[in-house]
Amino acid sequence: MSIGRVHIFLKNWPEATGHLFTAIELWRDSSNKGVESRALFHLGDALPATGLRDEARNAFTQCLALDTPADPIRLTHARKRLTALDAG
């Protein structure tokens, strides 16, 4: 996932989303829901820059659905970002 985050920092959106999708698959396979939620959160941050707002909304929704294993602060930020996406 760190490669995806580096691409977010560099604003290389397609590369970031590609790496984050891969990270999500790997974390799902390992059943590590806490880290999966982190990858979903960062994917939700990257997708709007590629014009994929609905997919970003889906990523944040999936992040929130993981609930307990996720970092509570990250969940708070995911809720705020989802609200901002819904607003416009």
C-alpha positions as semicolon CSV with decimal commas, in nm:
position;residue;x (nm);y (nm);z (nm)
1;M;0,000;0,000;0,000
2;S;0,287;0,241;0,058
3;I;0,356;0,254;-0,317
4;G;-0,003;0,365;-0,372
5;R;0,036;0,635;-0,109
6;V;0,358;0,760;-0,269
7;H;0,172;0,794;-0,599
8;I;-0,105;0,986;-0,419
9;F;0,158;1,225;-0,281
10;L;0,298;1,267;-0,634
11;K;-0,054;1,305;-0,776
12;N;-0,002;1,008;-1,008
13;W;-0,367;0,912;-0,973
14;P;-0,393;0,614;-1,213
15;E;-0,080;0,455;-1,066
16;A;-0,204;0,520;-0,713
17;T;-0,542;0,361;-0,772
18;G;-0,387;0,059;-0,944
19;H;-0,156;-0,010;-0,652
20;L;-0,433;0,048;-0,400
21;F;-0,670;-0,194;-0,576
22;T;-0,392;-0,455;-0,558
23;A;-0,331;-0,380;-0,191
24;I;-0,700;-0,421;-0,112
25;E;-0,707;-0,764;-0,279
26;L;-0,398;-0,873;-0,085
27;W;-0,535;-0,753;0,249
28;R;-0,871;-0,919;0,184
29;D;-0,693;-1,246;0,111
30;S;-0,503;-1,214;0,441
31;S;-0,819;-1,123;0,637
32;N;-0,649;-0,815;0,785
33;K;-0,954;-0,588;0,802
34;G;-0,774;-0,302;0,975
35;V;-0,521;-0,259;0,697
36;E;-0,786;-0,326;0,432
37;S;-0,984;-0,031;0,571
38;R;-0,674;0,188;0,542
39;A;-0,626;0,091;0,176
40;L;-0,995;0,155;0,103
41;F;-0,968;0,497;0,267
42;H;-0,668;0,596;0,054
43;L;-0,837;0,459;-0,257
44;G;-1,139;0,675;-0,179
45;D;-0,906;0,975;-0,157
46;A;-0,742;0,901;-0,492
47;L;-1,043;0,809;-0,707
48;P;-1,211;1,154;-0,734
49;A;-0,898;1,292;-0,901
50;T;-0,952;1,038;-1,181
51;G;-1,318;1,139;-1,215
52;L;-1,447;0,826;-1,041
53;R;-1,660;0,983;-0,769
54;D;-1,907;0,693;-0,743
55;E;-1,619;0,449;-0,700
56;A;-1,471;0,676;-0,431
57;R;-1,806;0,677;-0,255
58;N;-1,806;0,296;-0,272
59;A;-1,451;0,275;-0,131
60;F;-1,541;0,498;0,165
61;T;-1,863;0,302;0,223
62;Q;-1,668;-0,026;0,228
63;C;-1,415;0,128;0,466
64;L;-1,695;0,231;0,703
65;A;-1,859;-0,113;0,678
66;L;-1,546;-0,276;0,824
67;D;-1,610;-0,073;1,141
68;T;-1,445;-0,225;1,451
69;P;-1,109;-0,339;1,302
70;A;-1,059;0,004;1,146
71;D;-0,891;0,299;1,315
72;P;-1,172;0,512;1,466
73;I;-1,004;0,833;1,352
74;R;-0,983;0,700;0,996
75;L;-1,353;0,611;1,012
76;T;-1,432;0,968;1,118
77;H;-1,235;1,104;0,822
78;A;-1,402;0,853;0,588
79;R;-1,747;0,971;0,704
80;K;-1,648;1,334;0,640
81;R;-1,514;1,255;0,294
82;L;-1,826;1,054;0,208
83;T;-2,045;1,344;0,320
84;A;-1,839;1,584;0,105
85;L;-1,876;1,353;-0,198
86;D;-2,251;1,333;-0,142
87;A;-2,270;1,713;-0,116
88;G;-2,126;1,771;-0,449
